Amino acid sequence: MEEFGRDKRINKNYGQPLFDDALFPDEDSALAEMKRQYMAKQREMKVREAFYPYIRKDSKITYYDKIHDRYRIRIPLALRKKNSFISAKTKQRAFDKAYIYLFGDDRYTVRILFEIVLAQKGKDPDTSSLTVTRYKEIWKKYYEHAAISDRPVTELKASEIKKFFKEITGGRTITRKNFVNIKSIFNVVYDIAVENDIVSSNLSRNLSCRDLKFKAVDNSNVRYTDEDRNKILAYLDNLPEKDGYDYGIELMFCLCARIGELRALHWTDVDFDRKTISISKEIVLRRNEEGKNRFVEVNHTKGGEHGSRILPLSERAERVLYALKAREVTSEYICCNLAGAPIDGNKFNMRLKKITEEVGVPYMSSHKIRFWSVTALARATEGDLQTVMYAAGHVNKNTTLHYIRAVQSDIQFDKIKNCFD
């Protein structure tokens, strides 16, 4: 007789334990073990229910094979597909395998795999707490009550996922950007499924969504203009006294830096002789062991190892750095408060808002300063992709193309306007 689980060509996934530690991380290991045991018991009960009509009263479903040191389950003839017996090293594992034999491998549903993704990202020092929060918000809004969330990824078909996406985008109710964020849930779920040999390919990433229709968006690419920047810098030039936030705003208008990168700049990153500055770190929000969000400095940028870059310093940037150097503050950080700690992102934006109100410029956050700087660079280099990617610390060229398209949009607008002047 053929023993179930020995023919790997047929049963290649049956050797994987249900909800093993590698695929079931949990902050509380005791709670994780309770979940595993509960789900194992549920499967055992379902196997017993299926066997009940076909076995004699008080008969044991499992028995111990002393010769082979294994537990065996004999499949009733009415339920038999191909194999006569199931065997495993433990009784629980035998029931696990019997469950898969009878009902299919439903261990890894979209919901369960998403919980695993969240647990892993929550422990990943390279993943921002804000990213985890965003994932949770998207899940709650679009996936929490969707039937597809409880479907095993091993059984899901491309047509089911596409139908789900069509229902979400029906009537052009969401933008393309929102859809990309929603789809990212399926992307990461399938990523972890592929990495752990649950499925062989990422069905979500391979699915074409070109035929979906999205809500129109304002393509004006709102950002600080050159005129806005000049007004802000002129205001800062006339201040009788500046602090770390004032200098920080000025310096950010001179660099293709993110606010987290600006906050993490050290004096050791500056080479005054070569007139360059190295951007290789950032300050980000992370969840600590107590579950509280805290700002920490990491030795990489948002773009990872490819996001590090060395940028030339303009004359204004040099002046700002020398002025910061002359402050009576002892700190390893370039942009810091009087106590020497890195400037705070929220306070940075509060100061920026106050300045924009003073000069009559529409307030936009620090991100729009970066948008201005990268766009200005794209314009100055006539859209040279590699130069802009490097200076901005982008890894994905599509991100850079977004800025280049903004410049092209401005040029097109001017051409249309001039045509009818």
C-alpha positions as CSV (number, residue, x, y, z in Angstrom):
1,M,0.0,0.0,0.0
2,E,1.1,3.5,-0.7
3,E,1.8,5.6,2.3
4,F,0.4,9.1,2.2
5,G,3.1,11.8,2.2
6,R,5.8,9.7,0.8
7,D,5.1,10.5,-2.9
8,K,6.5,14.1,-3.0
9,R,5.5,14.5,-6.7
10,I,1.9,14.4,-5.5
11,N,2.2,15.7,-2.0
12,K,5.0,18.2,-2.1
13,N,3.3,20.6,0.4
14,Y,2.1,18.0,2.9
15,G,5.5,18.0,4.7
16,Q,5.0,21.5,5.9
17,P,3.6,21.7,9.5
18,L,0.4,23.7,9.9
19,F,1.1,27.2,11.2
20,D,4.8,26.6,12.0
21,D,6.9,29.1,13.8
22,A,8.5,30.5,10.6
23,L,5.1,31.4,9.2
24,F,3.3,32.3,12.3
25,P,5.2,35.1,14.2
26,D,3.5,36.6,17.1
27,E,4.6,39.2,19.7
28,D,3.4,36.8,22.4
29,S,4.8,33.3,21.8
30,A,2.4,31.7,24.3
31,L,-0.6,33.3,22.5
32,A,0.8,32.1,19.1
33,E,1.0,28.5,20.5
34,M,-2.5,28.7,21.8
35,K,-3.7,29.7,18.4
36,R,-1.8,26.9,16.8
37,Q,-3.2,24.3,19.2
38,Y,-6.8,25.6,18.8
39,M,-6.6,25.5,15.0
40,A,-5.1,22.0,15.1
41,K,-7.9,20.8,17.4
42,Q,-10.5,22.3,15.0
43,R,-9.0,20.3,12.1
44,E,-8.9,17.1,14.2
45,M,-12.6,17.5,15.0
46,K,-13.5,18.0,11.3
47,V,-11.5,14.9,10.3
48,R,-13.4,12.9,13.0
49,E,-16.7,14.2,11.8
50,A,-15.9,13.1,8.2
51,F,-14.8,9.6,9.4
52,Y,-17.7,9.1,11.8
53,P,-20.2,7.5,9.4
54,Y,-17.6,5.0,8.1
55,I,-16.0,3.6,11.2
56,R,-17.3,1.2,13.9
57,K,-18.4,2.6,17.2
58,D,-15.6,3.2,19.7
59,S,-13.0,2.5,17.0
60,K,-9.8,4.5,17.1
61,I,-9.0,6.6,14.1
62,T,-5.3,6.7,14.8
63,Y,-2.9,3.9,16.0
64,Y,0.7,3.8,16.8
65,D,3.0,1.8,14.5
66,K,5.8,0.6,16.8
67,I,7.9,-0.8,14.0
68,H,8.1,2.4,12.0
69,D,7.7,4.7,15.1
70,R,4.9,6.6,13.4
71,Y,1.2,7.3,13.9
72,R,-1.1,5.9,11.2
73,I,-4.6,6.8,10.0
74,R,-6.4,4.4,7.6
75,I,-8.6,6.3,5.1
76,P,-12.2,4.8,4.9
77,L,-12.9,3.4,1.4
78,A,-15.7,5.9,0.8
79,L,-13.3,8.8,1.4
80,R,-10.3,7.4,-0.3
81,K,-8.8,9.3,-3.2
82,K,-5.6,7.5,-3.9
83,N,-3.7,6.7,-0.7
84,S,-4.9,4.1,1.9
85,F,-2.9,5.3,4.8
86,I,-1.7,8.6,6.3
87,S,1.3,8.4,8.7
88,A,3.3,11.0,10.7
89,K,5.7,11.2,13.6
90,T,3.0,12.7,15.9
91,K,-0.7,12.2,16.3
92,Q,-1.5,15.8,15.7
93,R,0.6,15.9,12.6
94,A,-1.3,12.8,11.3
95,F,-4.6,14.6,11.8
96,D,-3.1,17.7,10.1
97,K,-2.2,15.6,7.0
98,A,-5.6,13.9,7.0
99,Y,-7.3,17.3,7.0
100,I,-5.4,18.4,4.0
101,Y,-6.1,15.1,2.3
102,L,-9.9,15.5,2.8
103,F,-10.5,19.2,2.6
104,G,-7.5,20.7,0.8
105,D,-4.7,22.9,2.1
106,D,-6.5,26.0,3.4
107,R,-3.9,26.9,5.9
108,Y,-2.7,30.1,4.2
109,T,-5.7,32.4,3.6
110,V,-5.2,36.0,2.5
111,R,-6.2,37.1,6.0
112,I,-3.7,34.8,7.8
113,L,-0.8,35.7,5.5
114,F,-1.6,39.4,5.9
115,E,-1.4,39.0,9.7
116,I,2.0,37.3,9.2
117,V,3.1,40.2,7.0
118,L,2.1,42.7,9.6
119,A,3.9,40.8,12.4
120,Q,7.1,40.6,10.4
121,K,7.0,44.2,9.3
122,G,6.3,45.3,12.9
123,K,9.6,43.7,13.9
124,D,11.5,44.8,10.9
125,P,13.8,47.8,11.8
126,D,13.7,48.9,8.2
127,T,9.9,49.3,8.1
128,S,8.3,52.5,9.4
129,S,5.5,52.3,11.9
130,L,3.6,54.6,9.5
131,T,3.8,51.9,6.8
132,V,2.3,49.3,9.2
133,T,-0.4,51.7,10.2
134,R,-1.2,52.4,6.5
135,Y,-1.5,48.7,5.8
136,K,-3.9,48.2,8.7
137,E,-6.1,51.1,7.5
138,I,-6.3,49.8,3.9
139,W,-7.1,46.3,5.2
140,K,-9.8,47.6,7.5
141,K,-11.5,49.6,4.7
142,Y,-11.3,47.2,1.8
143,Y,-10.4,43.7,2.9
144,E,-11.8,43.1,6.4
145,H,-15.2,42.0,5.3
146,A,-14.4,40.8,1.8
147,A,-15.1,37.1,1.1
148,I,-11.8,36.9,-0.8
149,S,-9.8,37.6,2.4
150,D,-10.7,34.1,3.7
151,R,-9.7,32.3,0.5
152,P,-6.5,30.2,0.6
153,V,-3.9,31.6,-1.8
154,T,-3.3,28.1,-3.1
155,E,-6.8,28.1,-4.5
156,L,-7.3,31.7,-5.5
157,K,-7.6,32.3,-9.3
158,A,-6.6,35.5,-11.1
159,S,-10.2,36.0,-12.2
160,E,-11.3,36.2,-8.5
161,I,-8.7,38.9,-7.7
162,K,-9.5,40.8,-10.8
163,K,-13.2,40.7,-9.9
164,F,-12.4,42.0,-6.5
165,F,-10.4,44.9,-8.0
166,K,-13.2,45.7,-10.4
167,E,-15.7,45.9,-7.6
168,I,-13.4,48.3,-5.7
169,T,-12.8,50.6,-8.7
170,G,-16.3,50.4,-10.2
171,G,-17.8,53.8,-11.0
172,R,-14.3,55.4,-10.9
173,T,-14.6,55.9,-7.2
174,I,-10.9,55.8,-6.3
175,T,-7.8,57.2,-7.9
176,R,-5.1,55.1,-9.5
177,K,-2.7,56.0,-6.6
178,N,-5.3,54.7,-4.0
179,F,-5.7,51.5,-6.1
180,V,-1.9,50.9,-6.1
181,N,-2.0,51.1,-2.3
182,I,-4.9,48.7,-2.1
183,K,-3.3,46.3,-4.5
184,S,-0.1,46.4,-2.4
185,I,-1.8,44.3,0.2
186,F,-2.2,41.4,-2.3
187,N,1.4,42.0,-3.5
188,V,3.0,41.5,-0.1
189,V,0.7,38.6,0.8
190,Y,1.8,36.7,-2.3
191,D,5.4,37.8,-1.8
192,I,5.5,35.9,1.5
193,A,3.6,33.0,0.0
194,V,6.2,32.7,-2.7
195,E,9.1,33.1,-0.3
196,N,7.8,30.2,1.8
197,D,7.0,27.9,-1.2
198,I,3.3,28.1,-0.6
199,V,2.8,29.2,-4.2
200,S,5.2,29.3,-7.1
201,S,4.5,32.9,-8.4
202,N,3.0,36.2,-7.3
203,L,-0.4,36.1,-8.9
204,S,-1.1,39.7,-7.9
205,R,2.0,41.3,-9.4
206,N,1.5,39.3,-12.6
207,L,-2.1,40.4,-13.0
208,S,-2.7,43.1,-15.6
209,C,-5.0,45.9,-14.4
210,R,-4.7,48.2,-17.4
211,D,-8.4,47.9,-18.2
212,L,-9.5,49.3,-14.8
213,K,-10.9,52.8,-14.7
214,F,-10.0,55.3,-12.0
215,K,-11.2,58.6,-10.7
216,A,-9.7,61.7,-12.4
217,V,-7.2,63.6,-10.3
218,D,-5.8,67.1,-10.3
219,N,-2.6,66.9,-12.2
220,S,-1.4,70.4,-11.4
221,N,1.4,68.9,-9.2
222,V,0.9,71.4,-6.4
223,R,4.3,72.4,-5.0
224,Y,6.3,75.5,-4.0
225,T,7.1,77.6,-7.1
226,D,10.4,79.3,-7.7
227,E,8.7,82.6,-6.7
228,D,7.5,81.0,-3.4
229,R,11.0,79.7,-2.6
230,N,12.5,83.2,-3.3
231,K,10.0,84.9,-1.0
232,I,10.7,82.3,1.8
233,L,14.5,82.6,1.5
234,A,14.3,86.4,1.3
235,Y,12.3,86.4,4.5
236,L,14.9,84.2,6.2
237,D,17.8,86.4,4.9
238,N,16.2,89.4,6.7
239,L,15.7,87.6,10.1
240,P,17.9,89.3,12.7
241,E,18.4,85.9,14.4
242,K,17.8,82.3,13.3
243,D,17.5,79.0,15.1
244,G,17.9,75.4,13.9
245,Y,14.5,75.3,12.3
246,D,15.0,78.5,10.2
247,Y,18.4,77.2,9.0
248,G,16.8,73.8,8.4
249,I,14.2,75.2,6.1
250,E,16.8,77.2,4.2
251,L,19.1,74.2,3.8
252,M,16.3,71.9,2.7
253,F,15.6,74.3,-0.2
254,C,19.2,73.8,-1.2
255,L,19.3,70.0,-1.1
256,C,17.3,67.1,-2.7
257,A,16.7,65.7,0.8
258,R,13.7,64.3,2.6
259,I,12.8,65.7,6.0
260,G,14.0,62.5,7.7
261,E,17.3,62.8,5.9
262,L,17.7,66.4,6.8
263,R,17.1,65.7,10.5
264,A,19.8,62.9,10.5
265,L,22.6,65.0,8.9
266,H,25.8,64.9,11.0
267,W,28.7,67.3,10.8
268,T,30.8,64.3,9.8
269,D,28.7,64.1,6.6
270,V,30.1,67.5,5.4
271,D,33.3,67.9,3.5
272,F,34.0,71.6,3.5
273,D,37.2,71.1,1.4
274,R,35.4,69.3,-1.4
275,K,32.2,71.3,-0.8
276,T,30.0,68.2,-0.6
277,I,27.6,66.6,1.8
278,S,26.8,62.9,2.2
279,I,23.2,61.8,2.7
280,S,23.2,58.2,4.0
281,K,20.9,58.2,7.1
282,E,17.5,59.2,8.1
283,I,15.4,59.6,11.2
284,V,12.2,57.6,11.1
285,L,9.3,56.5,13.3
286,R,9.6,53.0,14.7
287,R,7.6,51.0,17.2
288,N,9.6,50.0,20.3
289,E,9.3,46.8,22.4
290,E,6.6,48.4,24.4
291,G,4.5,49.1,21.3
292,K,5.1,52.9,21.4
293,N,6.2,54.9,18.4
294,R,9.6,56.5,18.8
295,F,11.8,58.4,16.4
296,V,15.1,56.6,15.7
297,E,18.1,57.1,13.4
298,V,18.8,54.4,10.9
299,N,22.0,53.9,8.8
300,H,20.2,54.1,5.5
301,T,17.8,56.3,3.6
302,K,14.3,55.4,2.3
303,G,16.0,54.1,-0.8
304,G,18.1,51.6,1.2
305,E,21.7,51.2,0.1
306,H,20.9,52.7,-3.3
307,G,19.5,55.8,-1.7
308,S,22.9,57.0,-0.3
309,R,24.5,59.8,-2.3
310,I,27.0,62.6,-2.1
311,L,25.8,66.0,-3.3
312,P,27.7,69.2,-4.1
313,L,27.0,72.2,-2.0
314,S,25.8,75.4,-3.5
315,E,27.1,78.8,-2.2
316,R,23.9,79.3,-0.2
317,A,24.1,75.8,1.3
318,E,27.7,76.5,2.4
319,R,26.7,79.8,4.0
320,V,23.9,78.0,5.9
321,L,26.3,75.3,7.1
322,Y,28.9,77.8,8.3
323,A,26.2,79.8,10.1
324,L,25.0,76.6,11.8
325,K,28.6,75.7,12.7
326,A,29.0,79.1,14.4
327,R,26.0,78.6,16.7
328,E,26.7,78.1,20.4
329,V,25.2,74.7,20.4
330,T,27.2,71.4,20.9
331,S,25.8,68.6,18.8
332,E,26.7,66.0,16.3
333,Y,23.6,67.0,14.3
334,I,23.7,69.8,11.8
335,C,20.0,70.9,12.2
336,C,19.3,70.7,15.9
337,N,17.5,72.6,18.7
338,L,19.2,74.4,21.6
339,A,19.6,71.1,23.5
340,G,21.5,69.6,20.6
341,A,18.7,67.1,19.6
342,P,17.7,66.8,16.0
343,I,14.9,69.2,14.9
344,D,11.4,67.9,15.2
345,G,9.5,67.2,12.0
346,N,6.2,68.6,13.3
347,K,7.8,71.8,14.7
348,F,9.6,72.2,11.3
349,N,6.3,72.3,9.5
350,M,4.8,74.6,12.1
351,R,7.7,77.1,11.6
352,L,7.3,76.7,7.8
353,K,3.6,77.5,8.1
354,K,4.3,80.6,10.1
355,I,6.9,81.8,7.5
356,T,4.6,81.2,4.6
357,E,1.8,83.1,6.3
358,E,4.2,86.0,6.8
359,V,5.3,86.2,3.1
360,G,1.8,85.4,1.7
361,V,2.7,82.0,0.2
362,P,0.3,79.0,0.4
363,Y,1.5,76.7,3.1
364,M,2.6,73.2,2.1
365,S,4.5,70.7,4.2
366,S,8.2,69.9,4.1
367,H,7.5,67.2,1.4
368,K,6.6,70.0,-1.0
369,I,10.0,71.6,-0.5
370,R,11.5,68.3,-1.6
371,F,9.1,68.3,-4.5
372,W,10.3,71.7,-5.5
373,S,14.0,70.7,-5.3
374,V,13.7,67.5,-7.3
375,T,11.5,69.2,-9.9
376,A,14.0,72.1,-10.1
377,L,16.8,69.6,-10.7
378,A,14.7,67.8,-13.3
379,R,14.2,71.1,-15.1
380,A,17.9,72.2,-14.8
381,T,19.1,68.8,-16.2
382,E,16.4,68.8,-18.9
383,G,15.0,65.6,-17.4
384,D,18.2,63.6,-17.2
385,L,16.8,60.5,-15.5
386,Q,20.0,59.1,-14.0
387,T,21.1,62.4,-12.5
388,V,17.8,63.1,-10.9
389,M,17.4,59.6,-9.6
390,Y,20.8,59.8,-7.9
391,A,20.4,63.2,-6.4
392,A,17.0,62.4,-5.1
393,G,18.0,59.0,-3.7
394,H,15.3,57.2,-5.7
395,V,15.5,53.5,-6.4
396,N,12.5,53.2,-8.7
397,K,12.8,55.2,-11.9
398,N,9.0,55.6,-12.0
399,T,9.2,57.7,-8.8
400,T,11.7,60.0,-10.6
401,L,9.6,60.1,-13.8
402,H,6.8,61.5,-11.7
403,Y,8.9,64.6,-11.1
404,I,10.1,64.8,-14.6
405,R,6.5,64.6,-15.9
406,A,5.7,67.5,-13.6
407,V,8.3,69.6,-15.4
408,Q,7.1,68.4,-18.8
409,S,3.5,69.4,-17.8
410,D,4.7,72.9,-16.9
411,I,6.4,73.2,-20.3
412,Q,3.4,71.9,-22.2
413,F,1.2,74.4,-20.3
414,D,3.4,77.3,-21.2
415,K,3.5,76.2,-24.9
416,I,-0.2,76.0,-25.1
417,K,-0.6,79.4,-23.3
418,N,2.0,81.1,-25.6
419,C,0.3,79.7,-28.7
420,F,-2.7,81.8,-28.0
421,D,-1.1,84.9,-26.7
